[in-house]
Amino acid sequence: MKKSLFCLTALICITVFFSCGQNSGSTTSTSVVGLATITTSPVTGNLTYTVDIAGTSATIAGAITDQGGSPVIERGLCWNTSGSPTVLTDSYVTGGSGTGTFTVSLTGLTTDTTYHVRAYAVNYNGTAYSNEITFNSGKTFGTDYAGGYVFYNNGNGGGLVSSKVNQAANVKWSNVTGTAVGTTGSAIGTGLANTNAIVAQSGHTSSAAQHCLDYSDGTYDDWYLPSQDEAKLMYTHIGSYLLSDSPSWSSTETSATTAYVKNLGEGFSGSWVKSLYGVGIYVRAIRSF
């Protein structure tokens, strides 16, 4: 890919641009007339992209809002571990041509490493670079870490792990089965708040959430019941590690009388009555690290 880009550079005679602009850092259409306008989407704090941070790979998006003085004939992302990456000196991957939003996968990354990323766009006036974003590549899914198996990296070096064993089986979602908690969320990052809301419900004495709060693996005692999307991600990223053949409760209620369940090993999901028990419904806790 680099060879083709160098040939293109020579053909369109932008030697001066590369020697005077690109090698000195970020070059945009504000510093060289006719370049494209381009941005890179943040990764950290953006669930659209953090769910794909997998230790050795990640998916990141760029967007070209203005092609500049001529059509964008190549676009993509470049990255390194030191800052101000360029296509001349660092790793890069192409992502088509033209304007609009595009996503590409960064591969061959080193785990637990901070990377600097910029989108780039080539037109006949030269190569434009976007703003620079950073993220931590995290750990590979299934890594034995922080008391469990890693199934999510947050881009800051933290993430979520699943406990290695079930905390309970054949238990109700809660002994309070006819009144909605009303505040449980489904998104990644809501499991802990859901868990605390369940056990704080009036009349609560026992629940799947309480089993998680009571659990300790001998080192960590800050476990909680995963939300719907956290449970989905457990199945997607580490289902083969969990080997569950029955549904597990999530902390996300779907009505006053039902809650979301997910088979963490086989993928089945649905809403089950909170009062169900004795039918092989498991409880599997998670924690943040």
N, C-alpha and C positions, 0 to 999 in steps of 0.2 A: 504493500500500500504506500509506503514511504517513497519508493522508487517512482511510482506513477505520479505522486504529488510533486516530486522534484522536477519531473519532465514537464508537467503542466506549468510549473512556476517559470521554467526557462522559456517555454513557448509564449507566455503572455508578458514576458519581459518585465518582471517586477523585482529585479535584483536589488534595486535601490530600496524598495519597500522592505524587503527582508533584512537587509543590512542595517537600515536606519531605524526601523520600527519594530519588527517582530522580535528580534533578538534582545531588545531592551526591555521586554515585558509585554503587558497587555496592550493590544492594538485594536482600536474600534473605529467605527465610522466617524467618530467625533475628532479623531486625530489624523486620519487619512481620508480624503474626500473620495466618496464612491464606494466605501466598504459597506457590508451588510450590518444591520443592527441585530444583535443576538444576546440571549440570556441563558443562564443555566438555572434550573429549578432547585431550590433547597432540598436536601435529603433529610437531615436531622429534623425531627418534629413533623415530618410529612409521611403519614402512614401509607400513602400511595406508593412510596419508594422504600421505606424502612422494612416493609414486609419481605422484600427481596434481597436484603443485605445478608449474605450467606457465608461470610468468612473469606472465601476466595473469589466471590463474584458479587456484583450489584447491578441494578438497573437504574439509570439516571436519564433525565430528560433535558433537552435544550429546546429553544424556540427562536425562530427567525421571524422578526416582525416586519423587517424591511430588507429587501434584497440589495439595496444600494444602487450603484450606477450601472450594474449589469446583472444578469441572472446568476443565482447561486448554483454552482456546478458541483460542489461537494460540501458536505457538512458532517459533523461528528463531534466526538468528545476526546479530549486528551487529558492525561493525568500523570502525576508523579507524587513523591513523598516530601518534596522540598518547597514547592510553590511555583507559581507562574509557569505551568506546563505549556509546551508548544509541540506542534507536530514535527518540528525539525529535530528535537532532542529527546522526546519522551514517548511513552506508549500512547497510542491513539487508536480509535476505531471509527470507521465511517458510518454515516446514518442517512444515506440517500442524498437528495438535492432539492432545491427549491425552498420556499418559505413554509412557515407553519411549525407546529410542535413535532418533535421526533424523540424517540427513546432508543437507547442502545444499551447493550450489556457490557460491563467491564468484567473481564475474566483474568485469571492468572494472578489474582491479588494475594497478598500475604495476610494471614489472619492477624487480628488485633493491631492493625496498622492504620495510621491516619493518612488519608489521601487528599490531595488537592486536585480539583477537577475544573476544567473550563470547556465550554462548547466552542467550536470554531466553524467558520463559514468561508468558503473560497468563492470569489467571483473574479472577473477579469481585471479588477482593480487591486486584488490582493487578498490577504487572509485576515479576517476579523476574529477577535477573541472576546468571549463574554466575561461577565463577572466570575470570580473564583469562589467555589464552594468547597467545603471540607467535610469529610465523614470518616468514622472509624469502621473498618471492614468487619469487625466483630469475630465471632467464633463460628465454626462450621456447625450445622444443625446436627443434634445428637451428641455433641460434645458433653462429656461428664464433667460438670462444673457447678460450683455453688450449691451442691446438694442434689442436683438433678440433671436432666437432659436439656440442653439449650434448644429452644425452638423459635426464638425471636431476638434480633439485635436492633437496638434503637438508634444506632449511628453515632452514639457518644461513648461507646465502649461498654454500655450496659445492655440489659435485655431481660428475658424471661426464661425460666427453666420449669419443667414439669417434675414433680416428685417421681421417684423410681418405682414406687409401689402405690397401690390403691389405699386410700385412707379408710374406706368403709364400703360395704355392699348391702343391698337390700334395705335401704333407708329412705324415708320420705325426704322430699325437698326441704320441708319444714313442717313442724307440728301445726303451724298457722297455715291452713290450706285454703281458706275461703276469703281472705282479705289481701288485697294487692299491697305490695311494698310501695309500688308506684314510682320509684326513683331508680330502678335498676337499668343500667346501660348495656349496650351490646358491643361497643367498640373495644379495640385493644387499649388497655390502660384503665378500664372501668371495673375490673374484677374485684379489686380490693374494696373500693367504695361500695360495690354491690354486696359483698360479703358482710361488711360492717352494718349496712342497712338492714339486711335480713335478720341478723341476730339482735338488732335493736328494736325489732317489731314488737309491739305490745302483745304479751302473752307467749312470746317465744321461750321455748325450753330446750328444743333440739332441732338440728337441721344438718343438711349436707355442709352448709357453710361453717357451722360450729365444729364439725369434724376436722375441717381444714385448719381453722384457727387453733385447735387443740393439738395439731400434729407437730412433732419435732423429729427430725432425722438424726438427732444427736448433736448436730451443730447449729442448725437454723430452726427457728421457731416462729417465723413470720410468714407462714404459708396462708393462702386464701383460695377460694373457689373461683375458677376462671369464668370470665364472661363468655358470651356466645361466640364472638369473633376470636377470642383467645383459644377457646376449645377447637374451633375450626382450624386455626393455625397449628395447633398441636397435632391434629390428624394429618394436615398437609405436609408438615415438616418432619415430624418424628413418629408418625403412626406405626412404623415398623419396629420402633423401640418399645412402644407401649403394649402392643400385642393384646389389645382388649377385644373381647368377643361379645361385649354387652355395652349398652349405652351408659354414659356418665352424665351426671347432672352438671349444668352450668349455673352460674349465679344470675342469669338473665331470665326474668319471668316474661311470659308472653301474654298472660292475662291474670286476673285475680286468682284463678284456680289452676293455671298451667305454667310450666317453665320449659326452657329449651334443653334438650339432651343431644349428645353427640357420641356416636360410637367412635372412640379414638383410634381403634385399630382397623375398622372396616368402612367407616365413612357414613353410616346411617345417621340421620338427624331428624328431629321433629319436636313437637310440643307434647309433653306428657303431663298428666294430671299430677299436681304436687303431692297428693296423698298416696300415690303409688309406692309400694314397697314390696319386698319379697319376690320381685320379678327380675332380679339380677341387675339392678341399676347401681352402678359404681360411683364412687367419689374419688376424684384425682386432683390433688392440690397443685398449685403453682406458686412461685415467688419471684420477686424482682431481684436483680443483682446490679 
